[in-house]
Amino acid sequence: MKKITPFLWFDDKAEEAMKFYTSIFKDSKKIDVWRKGTKVMATVFQLNGQEFIALNGGPHYKFTHAISFFVRCKNQREIDYYWEKLSNGGKKVQCGWLADKYGLSWQIVPEALEDLLWNKNAKKKDRVWSALMQMTKIEITVLKQAAKQK
C-alpha cells in the first residue's frame, strides 16, 4: 500500500522550507531536489519518517489554517522547542496553533491534552477547555491545574 504524502505548494521557497523543517525535526532528511537548469522545481524530504513533497509552483495559492500539521509532544520541553522553532518568523495564534514563516499551519499539542479534554467529567473538561482557549503556546501545568480546580 502506498503512503499518503503531503504535497506543499510554495511560491519559490521549497528548498529553503525543506532545509528549515529538516533542521527542526529529528529523524529528518532531504531525499531529493528536482531542478530545471539552476531553478529548483520541487523537493522531497522526510520529517520524523513522514515523506513530504514541496513544489515551487508560483504565487497562485497560499496556505490557510484549514490544513495544519499536528505535532504531538511528550512534555513541555518538546512543546517549547517546536513552538519556538516553528513560530520563528511566523505568527503565534491560539490554542497551540501557529503559522510558520512560510504560512504553513502547525498545532503544537501535548499528549496529555487528549486525556484532559476527553474526560467523562464535563465540568473538568470545560475548565480545561476554558484554560486552553486563553493560551497561545500550550502550558501543560496550567491545563492540569484547571482540571484539578473545584
C-alpha positions as CSV (number, residue, x, y, z in Angstrom):
1,M,0.0,0.0,0.0
2,K,1.3,3.5,-0.9
3,K,1.6,6.1,1.8
4,I,-0.3,9.4,1.7
5,T,2.3,12.1,1.1
6,P,1.6,15.8,1.9
7,F,2.3,17.9,-1.2
8,L,3.1,21.5,-0.3
9,W,2.8,24.4,-2.8
10,F,5.3,27.2,-2.2
11,D,5.8,30.3,-4.3
12,D,9.6,29.9,-4.7
13,K,10.8,28.7,-1.3
14,A,10.5,24.9,-1.5
15,E,14.2,24.2,-0.9
16,E,14.5,26.8,1.8
17,A,11.4,25.4,3.6
18,M,12.8,21.9,3.3
19,K,16.1,23.0,5.0
20,F,14.1,24.8,7.7
21,Y,11.9,21.9,8.5
22,T,14.6,19.2,8.4
23,S,16.7,21.3,10.8
24,I,13.9,21.3,13.3
25,F,12.6,17.7,13.3
26,K,14.9,14.9,14.5
27,D,15.0,11.8,12.2
28,S,14.5,14.0,9.2
29,K,16.3,14.3,5.9
30,K,16.5,15.6,2.4
31,I,15.7,12.9,-0.1
32,D,15.8,14.8,-3.5
33,V,15.8,18.2,-5.2
34,W,14.5,18.4,-8.7
35,R,16.0,21.1,-10.8
36,K,15.3,22.6,-14.2
37,G,18.7,24.2,-15.0
38,T,19.5,26.1,-11.9
39,K,15.9,26.6,-10.8
40,V,14.5,24.3,-8.0
41,M,11.2,22.9,-9.2
42,A,10.5,20.6,-6.2
43,T,12.0,18.9,-3.2
44,V,11.3,15.6,-1.4
45,F,12.1,15.2,2.3
46,Q,11.1,13.4,5.4
47,L,10.2,14.7,8.8
48,N,10.2,12.0,11.5
49,G,9.8,9.4,8.8
50,Q,6.9,11.1,7.1
51,E,7.6,12.0,3.4
52,F,6.7,15.4,2.0
53,I,6.9,16.9,-1.4
54,A,7.4,20.7,-1.8
55,L,6.8,22.4,-5.1
56,N,7.8,25.8,-6.3
57,G,4.5,26.5,-8.0
58,G,4.4,30.3,-8.0
59,P,2.2,32.7,-6.2
60,H,-1.2,31.3,-7.3
61,Y,-2.0,29.5,-4.0
62,K,-1.3,30.2,-0.3
63,F,-1.6,28.1,2.8
64,T,-4.5,28.6,5.1
65,H,-5.4,27.4,8.7
66,A,-7.9,25.0,7.1
67,I,-5.0,22.5,6.9
68,S,-2.4,22.1,9.6
69,F,0.1,19.6,10.9
70,F,-0.4,18.2,14.4
71,V,2.8,17.7,16.4
72,R,2.0,15.5,19.4
73,C,4.6,16.4,22.2
74,K,5.5,14.2,25.2
75,N,6.3,17.1,27.6
76,Q,6.6,20.9,28.0
77,R,10.2,20.8,26.8
78,E,9.1,19.4,23.4
79,I,6.3,21.9,23.2
80,D,8.6,24.8,23.9
81,Y,11.2,23.5,21.4
82,Y,8.8,23.1,18.5
83,W,6.8,26.2,19.3
84,E,9.9,28.5,19.3
85,K,11.5,26.9,16.2
86,L,8.4,26.8,14.0
87,S,7.0,30.2,15.1
88,N,10.3,31.9,14.4
89,G,9.4,34.5,11.7
90,G,5.8,33.3,11.7
91,K,2.7,34.1,13.7
92,K,1.6,32.6,17.0
93,V,-2.1,32.1,17.0
94,Q,-4.2,30.4,19.7
95,C,-4.6,27.0,21.5
96,G,-1.2,25.7,20.3
97,W,-1.7,26.8,16.7
98,L,0.9,28.8,14.8
99,A,1.7,29.7,11.2
100,D,5.4,29.4,10.3
101,K,7.3,31.9,8.2
102,Y,6.0,30.3,5.0
103,G,2.4,30.4,6.2
104,L,2.0,26.7,6.9
105,S,-0.1,26.0,10.0
106,W,1.1,23.7,12.8
107,Q,-0.6,22.6,16.1
108,I,1.9,22.0,18.9
109,V,0.0,19.9,21.4
110,P,0.8,17.8,24.4
111,E,-0.2,14.1,24.5
112,A,-1.8,14.9,27.9
113,L,-4.4,17.2,26.3
114,E,-6.3,14.2,24.9
115,D,-6.9,12.8,28.4
116,L,-7.8,16.2,29.8
117,L,-10.3,17.1,27.1
118,W,-11.8,13.6,26.5
119,N,-12.5,13.2,30.2
120,K,-16.0,12.0,31.2
121,N,-16.3,14.7,33.8
122,A,-17.9,17.6,31.9
123,K,-17.0,20.3,34.4
124,K,-13.4,19.2,34.4
125,K,-13.4,19.2,30.6
126,D,-15.0,22.7,30.5
127,R,-12.3,24.1,32.8
128,V,-9.5,22.6,30.7
129,W,-11.2,23.9,27.5
130,S,-11.6,27.4,29.0
131,A,-7.9,27.5,30.1
132,L,-6.8,26.3,26.6
133,M,-8.8,29.0,24.9
134,Q,-6.8,31.7,26.7
135,M,-3.4,30.3,25.6
136,T,-1.3,30.8,22.6
137,K,1.5,28.3,23.4
138,I,0.1,25.4,25.5
139,E,1.3,25.2,29.1
140,I,0.7,21.7,30.4
141,T,0.8,22.7,34.1
142,V,-1.8,25.3,33.6
143,L,-4.2,22.8,32.0
144,K,-3.6,20.3,34.7
145,Q,-4.3,22.9,37.4
146,A,-7.5,23.9,35.6
147,A,-8.5,20.2,35.6
148,K,-8.0,19.9,39.4
149,Q,-10.0,23.0,40.4
150,K,-13.3,22.6,42.0
